[in-house]
């Protein structure tokens, strides 16, 4: 019998026809519902899933959350343009380009899902890396505590697609 707690994560990046997701959300759909409707209607242009690395400071933040040292959970998602391999000692993205507050957060059983929506204008980069941040995270680049760092490539330098990142954190 093992009493070990493990954290693992996976990110799903989706590229959408610009404007469709915000239009559907404006009609009252949640982000998840808008994604489903847009996919049904053929507006999903690209999908990519990757596993991630839970970094040391992220594991420490989870411990701090359990003893009320950290009162703010995972609230920000960031994208960057460097493809250096993530390492457990990372505390920031290598080259952060933009970050947004997570659009929706939910939990089903032992899986936490964090979904973030970027308009085409907010992600005009050749994206190579991404990460999830909490604790004292804000709109300021490199702020807060990073829980995960992963490579996920998509060239949106022309600003031709809206993007969603659905990050699943599994606690097992």
Legacy VTK file of the C-alpha trace (Angstrom):
# vtk DataFile Version 3.0
C-alpha trace
ASCII
DATASET POLYDATA
POINTS 172 float
0.000 0.000 0.000
1.416 3.377 -1.014
0.518 6.642 0.648
2.461 8.655 -1.893
0.738 11.642 -3.510
1.706 12.257 -7.127
1.032 15.305 -9.269
0.996 15.072 -13.052
-0.235 17.417 -15.699
-1.198 17.550 -19.323
-1.912 20.561 -21.521
-4.167 20.590 -24.563
-3.662 23.509 -26.944
-6.395 24.210 -29.458
-6.350 26.786 -32.281
-9.681 28.293 -33.301
-11.164 30.460 -36.006
-10.792 33.972 -34.541
-13.852 35.409 -32.838
-15.913 32.209 -32.614
-15.179 31.398 -28.950
-15.866 34.959 -27.690
-19.050 35.091 -29.774
-20.343 31.866 -28.229
-19.326 32.946 -24.729
-21.216 36.210 -25.348
-24.305 34.074 -25.945
-23.937 32.627 -22.444
-21.914 29.493 -23.119
-19.071 28.624 -20.755
-15.616 28.333 -22.275
-15.895 24.520 -22.318
-19.339 24.665 -23.941
-18.111 27.231 -26.484
-15.189 24.954 -27.373
-17.540 22.019 -27.930
-19.918 24.080 -30.098
-17.060 25.594 -32.124
-15.529 22.148 -32.707
-18.934 20.788 -33.802
-19.187 23.604 -36.332
-15.729 22.994 -37.805
-13.873 25.927 -36.237
-11.131 23.847 -34.609
-7.990 24.225 -36.746
-5.365 22.474 -34.598
-5.053 20.387 -31.447
-1.954 19.267 -29.550
-1.571 17.483 -26.182
1.612 17.393 -24.128
2.628 16.212 -20.679
4.392 18.619 -18.390
6.927 18.861 -15.615
5.803 19.749 -12.091
8.661 21.901 -10.808
10.081 21.843 -7.273
8.709 25.257 -6.250
5.286 24.111 -7.499
5.368 21.071 -5.220
6.389 23.317 -2.334
3.486 25.664 -3.129
1.035 22.742 -2.908
2.412 21.963 0.556
2.089 25.627 1.542
-1.520 25.627 0.316
-2.278 22.653 2.591
-1.071 24.548 5.663
-2.630 27.919 4.695
0.681 29.639 4.012
-0.469 30.336 0.449
-4.036 31.557 0.158
-4.221 32.027 -3.621
-4.254 28.926 -5.796
-3.421 28.515 -9.473
-4.645 31.644 -11.231
-2.400 32.541 -14.206
-1.273 30.880 -17.438
1.763 32.106 -19.381
3.198 31.458 -22.831
6.767 31.911 -23.985
8.986 31.708 -27.024
11.964 29.604 -25.894
12.234 25.854 -26.416
14.878 25.085 -23.760
13.993 21.837 -21.981
12.090 22.441 -18.726
13.927 21.442 -15.542
12.656 20.762 -12.009
14.579 23.791 -10.718
12.783 26.265 -13.030
10.924 29.101 -11.324
9.907 31.027 -14.459
9.455 30.420 -18.158
12.684 30.883 -20.086
11.262 33.704 -22.250
7.774 34.737 -21.143
5.842 36.627 -23.820
2.359 36.967 -22.318
0.216 35.747 -19.452
-3.474 35.810 -18.763
-5.631 35.049 -15.797
-7.061 31.550 -16.068
-10.531 31.794 -17.638
-12.170 28.841 -15.849
-11.144 26.492 -13.046
-12.931 23.278 -12.123
-12.378 19.949 -10.401
-13.808 16.554 -11.212
-12.691 13.872 -8.771
-8.926 14.153 -8.491
-8.416 16.166 -11.714
-8.245 19.954 -11.683
-8.849 21.614 -15.061
-7.603 25.134 -15.742
-8.672 26.653 -19.065
-7.265 29.847 -20.532
-8.437 31.677 -23.643
-6.116 33.908 -25.704
-7.445 36.016 -28.562
-5.311 35.962 -31.718
-4.028 39.448 -30.836
-2.861 38.253 -27.380
-0.662 35.449 -28.691
1.151 36.668 -31.801
4.251 34.569 -31.167
5.880 31.374 -32.237
4.869 29.758 -28.944
7.303 27.155 -27.645
6.670 26.958 -23.883
3.946 27.495 -21.336
3.372 27.316 -17.613
0.835 27.656 -14.820
1.351 30.044 -11.898
-0.213 30.725 -8.515
0.533 32.224 -5.096
1.410 35.898 -5.694
1.040 35.624 -9.481
-0.261 38.648 -11.354
-0.180 40.136 -14.849
3.488 40.980 -14.237
5.799 38.618 -16.155
7.615 36.056 -13.985
5.441 36.849 -10.942
4.101 34.233 -8.559
5.057 30.621 -8.131
5.219 28.324 -11.135
3.761 24.839 -10.621
4.370 23.483 -14.120
6.574 24.183 -17.112
6.159 22.473 -20.465
7.051 22.742 -24.111
4.085 23.177 -26.437
4.751 24.576 -29.892
2.398 26.530 -32.115
3.415 29.287 -34.516
0.782 31.988 -34.210
3.198 34.793 -35.067
0.776 35.995 -37.733
-2.003 36.245 -35.136
-4.283 34.103 -37.280
-5.925 31.955 -34.569
-7.470 32.306 -31.134
-5.966 29.755 -28.734
-7.176 27.826 -25.717
-4.974 25.962 -23.281
-6.735 23.346 -21.143
-4.416 22.236 -18.377
-5.329 19.098 -16.401
-3.545 18.579 -13.084
-4.076 15.052 -11.761
-3.554 14.281 -8.092
-3.087 10.556 -7.592
LINES 1 173
172 0 1 2 3 4 5 6 7 8 9 10 11 12 13 14 15 16 17 18 19 20 21 22 23 24 25 26 27 28 29 30 31 32 33 34 35 36 37 38 39 40 41 42 43 44 45 46 47 48 49 50 51 52 53 54 55 56 57 58 59 60 61 62 63 64 65 66 67 68 69 70 71 72 73 74 75 76 77 78 79 80 81 82 83 84 85 86 87 88 89 90 91 92 93 94 95 96 97 98 99 100 101 102 103 104 105 106 107 108 109 110 111 112 113 114 115 116 117 118 119 120 121 122 123 124 125 126 127 128 129 130 131 132 133 134 135 136 137 138 139 140 141 142 143 144 145 146 147 148 149 150 151 152 153 154 155 156 157 158 159 160 161 162 163 164 165 166 167 168 169 170 171
